[in-house]
Amino acid sequence: MQERIQDNIIFGLHPVEELIENRPHQIDRLYFDSAQAKGKVFSLLKSGRKKKIPCQCVPLQKLNQIAGSAKHQGAVALCPVKSYESIEQLRKKLDSKKGTPLLLIPASLEDPRNLGAIIRTSVAFEVSALLLERKQTTPLSSTVAKASVGMLEHMPVVKPSNLEKELISFKEQGFSLIGASHGNYKTPQEVDFTKPTILVLGGEHRGIPPYIDKLCDEFVTIPIAEPVPSLNVSVATAILLYECSKQRVEKV
């Protein structure tokens, strides 16, 4: 029998095994009892890693806390509160939808409240979809859903198994990959957001990861007063998406 405490927490050897085998793309992270990392638990750990699912071995007390129960048998799966769309579903939507596509990557984002705020802003400024990294970005948890104030249900979210490969493919199709960063770069008004665009925002601590940074066609920076070292990533996202929306409205 599949046990769950919340909609996004599934535990038990058999339920977790079924998830890994049949719906690995719907798992954000796997947790295992570090003291039981052998036998069946070790087998699930290997299977999870083979399918490139983020895996973590934690002390029993921590695992009990994550599961909300001691009946987890040493294995817990954290699943998104909303199912991820596949990259194929996204491409079909982009092909059939009118208007210029705009994709957003909140890369290496750690704070679920920031992700929720970004999702809310993305819906407000008609972002086509969010692309998330497989491992580094905070999962679609209940905290994210709450911070989005219900807007998560209106935003397609895709977590490709190989984001780098998909970005190269989008670039070949004519998308411009623009990274937001500090430095002597163009201001938002100087960047052309009217063409098919993938906008990349870096996380709170790691920024834009190198494998995405190297793919960027250009970078944009938001001028701010000197005493302020940087803007919150959700605030920066709102500023850039507003400029993008403004340019596209003016072009029509």
Secondary structure, DSSP 8 states (H G I E B T S, - for coil): --EESSTTEEESHHHHHHHHHH-GGG-SEEEEEGGG-SHHHHHHHHHHHHTT--EEEE-HHHHHHHHTSS-STTEEEE--SS--B-HHHHHHHHHHS-S--EEEEEET---HHHHHHHHHHHHHTT--EEE--SSSS----HHHHHHTTTGGGGS-EE--S-HHHHHHHHHHTT-EEEEE-SSS-B-GGGS--SSSEEEEEEBTTTBS-HHHHTT-SEEE-----TT-----HHHHHHHHHHHHHHHHHHH-
